[in-house]
Amino acid sequence: VFGTSDGIFILGDTLYIIDYKHGFVTVEAANNLQILFYAVAALDTFGLWNQVKHIKTTIVQPRADHIDGAIRHHDYTIAEVRSAQESFKQAILSPNPVPQPGKHCKYCPASGYCRPRIMRTLQLAYSDKPLDQMTLKETEVIFNEIDVIKKNLEKIHKRMLNHARIGNSVEGWKLVSALKHFV
């Protein structure tokens, strides 16, 4: 686990966490694992579990188009943060964790190699019924992971291209030098 919060303030019995995001990919304030990690880290580091009663978080993201605007807030209960703490602890201490693929895989460096992510991509990309016969809920599940699916497929493509570039063959494909055009 890693990361640096942009602002953590403790005022009375309230912990405030502010995180600035510069990218265009929308980051939600609610159910945000990174913010929850910052809350757990602050409460652990400063020994404040018995003193803080409220956790108020803010995402500042001026370049993303979000229905709630560029500045979004979410409050977490101590129980929610304790639950996150336990989840983080289990994930860290688990000797052989099984990756759980989802929208969070978009920036994972292992997504081009991660079998659960690849299986999830295939599961969502290939349906046993035509798109026009899928329910809106079924379509929404795919829609919510489109960016991750694209990124996963791009990483697989890059992996195989690099495999070919070092002299290995890829069945059905051949690597050729690009022609250089001078204008």
N, C-alpha and C positions, 0 to 999 in steps of 0.2 A: 504494500500500500504506500502511496506517496501523494504529494500534492502540497500546494501552498495556498492558504486562504488569503484573500486580498484584505480582509478585515475581520477581526474578532474582537468584540467588545463585551465586557461584563459590567452591567449596571444593575446594582441591587441583586435581585434574584432572577435576572433575565440575561441570557446569553444571546448576543446578536452576531450573526455571521453574514458577511457580505462577500459575494464573489462576482468579479467582473469577467465577462466573456466577450471576446472581441470578434468571434467568428459569426458566420451567417447561419450555421446550423442551430436551430432553436434548442435551447436548454430549458427544461421545465424546472420550476422551483419546487414543486411537490414531488415526493418520491425520488428525490435526487440523492443517489448514493454518495456522490462526492461531498455534498453539503453535510449529509449524515456522518460521513467519516470525519469531517472537520469538527462537528459537534462532539463526537466521541473523543477525538484527540484532545480537544480543549478541556473537556470535563475530566478526562484521565490525567492530562499533563498538570493541570492546576488543582486536582483533587476537589472538584466542585460538585460532585454527584449529589451530595446532600444539601447543597446550598442553592443550586439553580433549580428553578421551578418552571421556567418558560424558555423555549428556544425559538427565536424569531430569525428567519433567514430571508435574504434578499439576493436575487440574481439581477445584475445590471448587464444588459446586452443590447447596446444601441444599434447594432447592425442587423439584427434578426427581426423578421417580421412576425410578431406574436400578437394574438388577439388581445392579450392582457397588457400590451405595451412593452416598452424597453426595460422597465423596472418592475420586477415581479416578486411578490412576497409569499412566504408560506410559514406557518407555525407548526412545530413538532412538539409532541408531548414528551415528557421524560420517559414514559413507557415505550414510545416509538424509538427513541434514541437508545434505550437499554436493549431493545430487541435488535436494533442495528448492530450494537456493540457485540451481542452474542453471535450474530450472523458473521460479522467480520472475524471474530475470534475463531469460530468453527472453520471458516474458509482458510484462515492462515495456518491453523494447527492441523487441518485434515491432511493426512499423508498422501493421499491420492485423490484429490478432488476431481469430480467429473464436471467439466465445463458445462454451464447452462447457457446455451445460445439465446440471443435476443437482440433488441435494438442497441444494447450497450456494446455489441461486437464491432461497431463501425470503425473504431480506432485501435482495435486490438492488433498488435503485430503478428499474432499467431493465426489470424482468421483464414489465411490462405493454406494453412496446414491443419487446422483444428477440425477433426472429424465431426464432432457434434454441430459445429457451425455449418460445415458443408452439407451435412444431412438435413439441417433445418432449411438451408437455402433450397435444396432439391425438393423438400417437402412442400415448401411454399410456392416454388416456381412451377411445379408440375401437379396439376389437379386431375382427378378422375372425371371431372365434368367440365363442359365448356364454360367459359367465363360468363356468358349471358345466362347461364343456369345456376350460377353461384349466388348465394344470398349476399346481401350487403354486408352482413357480419363476417362472412367468409372472405369477401373481397377486402374488407377493412383490415383484417389480420395481415394479408399480403401487403396492402398499401402502406401500413405502418412500418414495414421492414424493407421497403423497396430500396432505400439508400444503402442499407446494410447488405442486402442481396447483391446489388451492383458492385459494392466495394469488395465483397467476398469473391465474386466472379473475376473482378479485375486482378485481385491478388493471385488467384489460381492461374490466370492468363500470364501474369508477370513471372510467376514461378516456373511455368512450362517454357516460356520464352528464354529465361535465364538458363534453364536446363539445356535447351537447344544451343544457346550461344557458347556453352563450354564444350560443345562437340557431341552431345548426346542426340540420339534420334527420337523423334516424337512421331508415332505411327500416324500416317495420313497427312503429315505436314513436312515442309522443308523450309529451311532458313536460307534466304538469299540476301545478298548485299543490296543496299539501297543505291539507286542511281542518283548521282549528284548533278543537279542542273545549275548552270551558271547563267545569270541574267545580265 
